[in-house]
Amino acid sequence: MTAQQMRTPTPEGVLRAAAKIADLLVKTPLIEAEVNGTAVWFKAECLQPVGAFKIRGAWHRLSDLSAEERARGVVGVSSGNHAQGVAWAARRLGIPATIVMPVDAPQVKIDATRGMGAEVVLYDRPGGEDRDEVAQRLIDQSGAVLVHAFADPWVIEGQGSAGVEIAGQMAERGLDGPTRIVCPCGGGGLTAGLALACPDAEIVPVEPEGWDDVRLSLEAGEIVGVPDPSHPTACDALQTPATRPINFAVLKGRVPRGLVVTPAEVRAAQRWAFANLHLVVEPGGAAALAAVLAGKTPIDGRTVMILSGGNTDPQAFATVLSRAD
């Protein structure tokens, strides 16, 4: 049994991760703005050193590896944001890293991962190649440690550190903690981490159309995969076929519902963030804002949205800004 299988994420683990991350990274801004006349808050994780919140879980996981595990290296699977988080942490800690990435991942993410010294192994996602099988072959060959993008207790706890920061930043402004945190959701690592970090807040996961496995699972009371893994979406960061038991064990007791956003709603959110917050947000990173702008969840003066990533190809972003839909 692996360390990941033996351990479950805990609120105490989230606090330990938050302390480690506070010693390493500057807090990302918590920005106040108005949506339809109501004050809300934005946690700008798109401003992390790797452009996404994934640096949190990667650092908590890799910094807890033993000397023997570090020598064996790590393997990650990611369309780009987790890849960069693992590559960044591995370079800082002197750990060899190999990342399995889809051939259709945004080139900016592939280039950034390689630029931080990680070896990138591409797999054919459009052709139906299984990324987990590719990763397992690499692990069998090298003995490396798998750093899963969302189904890992350390990763979940690390992502939850964003919630600890949010609560602290709101307290600094004389506010009680968040009543609601609306967050982009792929496999449920960030959602589960926030649920552990902020037990008094409603946690609202938002997924792209066609990739709403967490929403379907919450409704069914059991893990349900996406109906069509070939469904096209610009939200590459949120393309996970199904959540995992370690995530669902947290979510089913704390998260009553999930939301879905359309491609047009995501593009509108990207344009809104650029025009009103002066931030570049990638499609998946804009999912929470998309749900709020579309009126799919209530908001109040203590609602927080996570802008989870800003790694988008320049041409793709320029196309979004030029559209009128």
C-alpha positions as MATLAB code, in Angstrom:
seq = 'MTAQQMRTPTPEGVLRAAAKIADLLVKTPLIEAEVNGTAVWFKAECLQPVGAFKIRGAWHRLSDLSAEERARGVVGVSSGNHAQGVAWAARRLGIPATIVMPVDAPQVKIDATRGMGAEVVLYDRPGGEDRDEVAQRLIDQSGAVLVHAFADPWVIEGQGSAGVEIAGQMAERGLDGPTRIVCPCGGGGLTAGLALACPDAEIVPVEPEGWDDVRLSLEAGEIVGVPDPSHPTACDALQTPATRPINFAVLKGRVPRGLVVTPAEVRAAQRWAFANLHLVVEPGGAAALAAVLAGKTPIDGRTVMILSGGNTDPQAFATVLSRAD';
ca = [
       0.000    0.000    0.000;
       1.392    3.411   -0.986;
       1.667    6.461    1.254;
      -1.171    8.061   -0.710;
      -3.427    5.063   -0.011;
      -2.540    4.908    3.684;
      -3.230    8.547    4.478;
      -6.304   10.776    4.326;
      -6.250   14.582    4.084;
      -7.139   16.444    7.283;
      -7.815   20.027    8.412;
      -4.640   19.808   10.484;
      -2.737   18.827    7.364;
      -4.141   21.861    5.563;
      -2.865   24.124    8.331;
       0.579   22.517    8.175;
       0.634   22.981    4.409;
      -0.430   26.601    4.796;
       2.422   27.257    7.216;
       4.949   25.708    4.827;
       3.611   27.720    1.909;
       3.549   30.958    3.917;
       7.298   30.515    4.467;
       7.829   30.102    0.726;
       5.357   32.174   -1.275;
       3.905   35.658   -1.100;
       0.128   35.543   -0.577;
      -1.809   36.020   -3.788;
      -4.080   39.085   -3.702;
      -7.658   38.921   -2.464;
      -9.325   41.545   -4.639;
     -12.646   43.220   -3.868;
     -14.891   44.110   -6.799;
     -18.573   44.345   -7.666;
     -20.655   41.948   -9.711;
     -24.106   43.263  -10.586;
     -23.870   45.784   -7.763;
     -22.839   43.286   -5.082;
     -19.393   43.307   -3.475;
     -17.503   40.036   -3.927;
     -13.909   38.853   -3.584;
     -11.466   37.292   -6.022;
      -8.514   35.129   -4.984;
      -6.008   35.731   -7.785;
      -4.221   32.379   -7.948;
      -3.426   33.210  -11.567;
      -0.631   35.369  -10.101;
       1.265   32.476   -8.509;
       4.880   31.975   -9.721;
       3.671   29.200  -12.056;
       0.451   31.017  -12.933;
      -1.850   28.664  -11.011;
      -2.775   27.373   -7.538;
      -1.227   23.989   -8.306;
       2.091   25.137   -6.867;
       0.542   24.748   -3.413;
      -0.166   21.029   -3.509;
       3.021   20.289   -5.410;
       5.181   22.010   -2.812;
       3.450   20.335    0.142;
       3.844   16.922   -1.492;
       7.420   17.178   -2.713;
       8.766   18.888    0.403;
       7.435   15.990    2.500;
       9.258   13.322    0.474;
      11.998   11.406    2.225;
      15.608   11.627    1.012;
      15.252    8.174   -0.527;
      12.050    9.168   -2.353;
      13.620   12.377   -3.617;
      16.512   10.429   -5.089;
      14.076    8.243   -7.057;
      12.379   11.289   -8.561;
       8.724   12.053   -9.201;
       6.212   11.516  -11.981;
       3.205   13.767  -12.504;
       0.295   13.741  -14.935;
      -1.132   17.076  -16.039;
      -2.347   19.218  -18.915;
      -0.069   21.935  -17.636;
      -0.763   23.686  -14.337;
       0.033   20.771  -12.022;
       2.921   20.027  -14.378;
       4.403   23.451  -13.765;
       3.778   23.252  -10.020;
       5.613   19.932   -9.775;
       8.422   21.129  -12.061;
       8.866   24.319  -10.010;
       8.954   22.478   -6.694;
      11.207   19.724   -8.056;
      13.746   22.219   -9.380;
      13.839   24.080   -6.074;
      14.292   20.837   -4.125;
      16.702   19.200   -6.582;
      14.364   16.326   -7.440;
      14.242   14.743  -10.929;
      10.757   15.210  -12.401;
       8.972   13.644  -15.355;
       5.574   14.958  -16.393;
       3.080   13.125  -18.611;
       1.243   15.746  -20.670;
      -1.306   15.506  -23.516;
      -0.116   16.350  -27.015;
      -2.931   18.922  -27.274;
      -2.013   20.792  -24.080;
      -1.471   24.534  -24.597;
       2.050   24.993  -25.911;
       2.713   27.699  -23.348;
       2.229   25.097  -20.594;
       4.437   22.477  -22.252;
       7.205   25.015  -22.850;
       7.030   26.349  -19.281;
       7.221   22.846  -17.805;
      10.286   21.985  -19.861;
      11.758   25.394  -19.084;
      11.763   24.522  -15.389;
      13.852   21.430  -16.029;
      11.241   18.666  -16.052;
      11.234   15.944  -18.668;
       7.940   15.984  -20.587;
       6.454   12.770  -21.978;
       3.547   13.438  -24.331;
       0.560   11.135  -24.694;
      -2.235   11.079  -27.275;
      -5.306   12.272  -25.376;
      -7.375   12.849  -28.565;
      -6.502    9.313  -29.653;
      -7.702    7.807  -26.398;
      -4.333    6.919  -24.869;
      -4.590    6.450  -21.085;
      -2.379    8.938  -19.246;
      -2.371    6.921  -16.041;
      -1.081    3.869  -17.890;
       1.706    5.948  -19.421;
       2.621    7.291  -15.994;
       2.585    3.823  -14.426;
       4.980    2.504  -17.069;
       7.410    5.295  -16.226;
       7.080    4.587  -12.497;
       7.659    0.856  -13.063;
      10.813    1.651  -15.016;
      12.324    4.198  -12.641;
      10.755    3.624   -9.223;
       9.717    7.284   -9.123;
       7.006    8.570   -6.788;
       3.660    9.460   -8.344;
       2.467   12.984   -7.524;
      -1.161   12.825   -8.563;
      -2.762   16.058   -9.703;
      -5.750   15.751   -7.347;
      -6.058   12.286   -5.757;
      -3.244   12.708   -3.238;
      -3.704   13.687    0.429;
      -0.750   16.083    0.432;
      -1.936   17.726   -2.786;
      -5.461   18.170   -1.396;
      -4.094   19.705    1.795;
      -1.780   21.977   -0.147;
      -4.591   23.280   -2.322;
      -6.629   23.902    0.819;
      -4.006   26.400    1.952;
      -5.699   28.892   -0.378;
      -8.711   28.764    1.939;
      -6.549   29.443    4.988;
      -5.137   32.494    3.213;
      -8.604   33.709    2.220;
      -9.878   33.524    5.795;
      -6.819   35.369    7.071;
      -7.015   38.070    4.433;
     -10.699   38.663    5.142;
      -9.965   38.873    8.869;
      -7.331   41.530    8.144;
     -10.148   43.570    6.566;
     -12.377   43.151    9.590;
     -14.610   40.518    7.995;
     -15.664   37.108    9.177;
     -14.614   34.245    6.950;
     -16.173   33.534    3.559;
     -19.809   32.507    3.411;
     -19.253   30.868    0.041;
     -16.236   29.928   -2.080;
     -16.927   29.328   -5.755;
     -14.083   27.426   -7.391;
     -13.146   25.847  -10.709;
     -13.208   22.062  -10.407;
     -11.447   19.310  -12.309;
     -10.811   16.224  -10.218;
     -11.766   17.860   -6.939;
      -8.388   18.492   -5.308;
      -8.959   22.211   -4.784;
     -12.624   21.712   -3.872;
     -11.809   19.088   -1.248;
      -8.963   21.176    0.143;
     -11.186   24.226    0.514;
     -13.863   22.130    2.198;
     -11.311   21.053    4.806;
      -9.870   24.546    5.211;
     -13.143   26.481    5.508;
     -15.686   24.252    7.271;
     -18.205   27.071    7.766;
     -18.283   28.142    4.111;
     -20.408   26.754    1.320;
     -18.065   25.290   -1.294;
     -19.385   25.486   -4.855;
     -17.430   23.568   -7.529;
     -17.854   24.686  -11.135;
     -17.034   22.483  -14.125;
     -17.149   23.024  -17.891;
     -19.962   21.651  -19.985;
     -19.364   17.984  -20.807;
     -16.796   17.529  -18.019;
     -19.077   17.769  -14.982;
     -18.216   14.436  -13.364;
     -18.078   15.945   -9.859;
     -21.553   17.456  -10.251;
     -22.907   14.137  -11.540;
     -21.205   12.253   -8.721;
     -22.621   14.548   -6.042;
     -26.111   14.103   -7.472;
     -25.766   10.321   -7.717;
     -24.117    9.862   -4.324;
     -21.356    7.834   -5.954;
     -18.505    8.459   -8.377;
     -19.712    8.925  -11.944;
     -17.384    9.491  -14.893;
     -17.912   11.963  -17.705;
     -20.281   10.566  -20.347;
     -18.049   11.448  -23.315;
     -14.292   11.861  -22.714;
     -13.931   13.209  -26.264;
     -16.207   16.191  -25.598;
     -14.375   19.342  -26.708;
     -13.613   22.093  -24.203;
     -11.223   25.017  -23.942;
     -10.941   24.309  -20.190;
      -8.008   21.911  -20.512;
      -7.145   22.341  -16.828;
     -10.530   20.861  -15.851;
     -10.569   17.794  -18.106;
     -10.648   14.922  -15.630;
     -12.638   11.802  -16.564;
     -13.716   11.117  -12.959;
     -12.990   12.179   -9.419;
     -11.357    9.665   -7.078;
     -12.485    8.102   -3.774;
     -10.083   10.191   -1.663;
     -11.633   13.377   -3.049;
     -15.213   12.170   -3.055;
     -14.967   11.071    0.578;
     -14.486   14.744    1.496;
     -16.877   16.211   -1.063;
     -19.930   14.025   -0.426;
     -20.154   15.161    3.177;
     -19.523   18.857    2.583;
     -20.487   19.854   -0.940;
     -24.186   19.527   -1.799;
     -24.063   20.545   -5.441;
     -21.940   21.415   -8.438;
     -22.472   23.837  -11.294;
     -21.794   23.699  -15.032;
     -20.781   26.551  -17.327;
     -20.916   26.804  -21.110;
     -18.052   27.773  -23.425;
     -19.676   31.160  -24.091;
     -20.024   31.820  -20.352;
     -16.352   30.987  -19.837;
     -15.272   33.357  -22.592;
     -17.446   36.115  -21.132;
     -15.768   35.579  -17.765;
     -12.299   35.809  -19.284;
     -13.231   39.112  -20.917;
     -14.793   40.413  -17.681;
     -11.694   39.586  -15.638;
      -9.463   41.314  -18.166;
     -11.653   44.417  -18.371;
     -12.529   44.768  -14.689;
      -9.656   43.150  -12.773;
      -6.902   43.648  -15.378;
      -6.028   39.960  -15.099;
      -5.336   37.297  -17.705;
      -7.310   34.194  -16.725;
      -7.254   30.946  -18.677;
     -10.553   29.230  -19.587;
     -10.534   26.725  -16.719;
      -9.427   29.407  -14.294;
     -12.448   31.525  -15.199;
     -15.081   28.844  -14.544;
     -16.100   30.102  -11.086;
     -16.464   33.674  -12.310;
     -18.460   32.381  -15.285;
     -20.997   30.756  -12.968;
     -21.380   33.920  -10.899;
     -21.747   36.207  -13.911;
     -24.393   33.848  -15.310;
     -26.370   34.057  -12.065;
     -26.004   30.353  -11.273;
     -25.125   30.865   -7.621;
     -26.091   33.533   -5.083;
     -23.461   36.030   -3.967;
     -23.008   38.348   -1.012;
     -20.322   40.546    0.466;
     -18.377   37.513    1.680;
     -18.538   35.382   -1.469;
     -15.101   34.495   -2.833;
     -14.278   33.302   -6.323;
     -11.046   31.475   -7.114;
      -9.319   32.597  -10.309;
      -7.320   29.395  -10.417;
      -4.975   29.881  -13.376;
      -3.724   32.280  -16.006;
      -1.740   30.034  -18.352;
      -3.257   30.545  -21.774;
      -1.711   30.779  -25.205;
      -1.527   34.439  -26.330;
      -3.300   33.793  -29.609;
      -6.122   31.895  -27.921;
      -6.599   34.690  -25.408;
      -6.551   37.354  -28.106;
      -9.253   35.428  -29.954;
     -11.410   35.329  -26.821;
     -11.031   39.085  -26.308;
     -11.995   39.802  -29.906;
     -15.204   37.743  -29.841;
     -18.571   39.365  -29.233;
     -20.502   36.401  -27.796;
];
